[in-house]
Amino acid sequence: MPTTKRATVYFEAPIHRALRLKSAETDASVSDLVNAAVRRSLAEDAEDLAAFRERAKEPRLTFEAVVRDLKKRGKL
């Protein structure tokens, strides 16, 4: 089991209630639910950063160039 650290987190009342209800329905602790949500959020951030790195070498287009191209192709 990984080492755990204690933290105080304040939730809005409706969110806290929803967490407690989900915890009771799933037999998972509130801590487990919050840890899973944070892990998912961090994984999404990691995916976004990887996508930015992959696309960093793509040519940049200005907004004006995109609009000009759309007009040229009859899309605007």
C-alpha positions in Angstrom: 0.0 0.0 0.0 1.4 3.4 -0.9 2.2 5.9 1.8 -0.7 8.2 2.4 -0.6 11.8 3.6 -3.3 13.6 5.4 -4.8 16.8 4.0 -7.8 19.0 5.0 -10.1 19.7 2.1 -13.2 21.8 2.2 -16.1 20.9 0.0 -19.2 22.8 -0.8 -22.1 21.2 1.1 -23.8 19.6 -1.9 -20.6 18.1 -3.2 -19.8 16.7 0.3 -23.3 15.2 0.5 -22.9 13.6 -3.0 -19.5 12.2 -2.0 -20.9 10.7 1.2 -23.9 9.2 -0.7 -21.6 7.8 -3.4 -19.3 6.4 -0.7 -22.2 4.6 1.0 -23.5 3.2 -2.4 -20.1 2.0 -3.6 -18.5 0.9 -0.3 -15.6 3.1 -1.2 -14.4 5.7 1.3 -14.6 9.4 0.5 -10.8 9.4 0.5 -10.8 6.7 -2.2 -13.3 8.6 -4.3 -11.4 11.8 -4.0 -8.0 10.1 -4.8 -9.5 8.4 -7.8 -10.9 11.7 -9.1 -7.6 13.5 -8.6 -5.8 10.7 -10.3 -8.1 11.0 -13.3 -7.7 14.7 -13.5 -3.9 14.5 -13.3 -3.9 11.8 -16.0 -6.0 14.1 -18.3 -3.5 16.9 -17.6 -0.6 14.5 -18.5 -2.4 13.6 -21.8 -2.9 17.2 -22.6 0.7 18.1 -22.0 1.8 15.1 -24.2 -0.5 16.3 -27.0 1.0 19.9 -26.7 4.5 18.5 -26.9 3.6 16.3 -30.0 2.0 19.3 -31.7 4.7 21.8 -30.8 6.5 21.4 -34.1 3.4 21.9 -36.2 3.3 25.1 -38.2 1.4 27.9 -36.5 -1.6 29.5 -38.2 -2.8 32.9 -37.4 -6.5 33.6 -36.9 -6.4 35.8 -40.0 -4.9 33.1 -42.1 -7.7 30.6 -41.1 -10.4 33.2 -41.8 -8.9 34.0 -45.2 -8.7 30.3 -46.0 -12.3 29.7 -45.0 -13.5 32.6 -47.2 -11.4 31.3 -50.1 -13.0 27.9 -49.8 -16.5 29.4 -49.6 -17.1 28.3 -45.9 -17.6 31.9 -44.7 
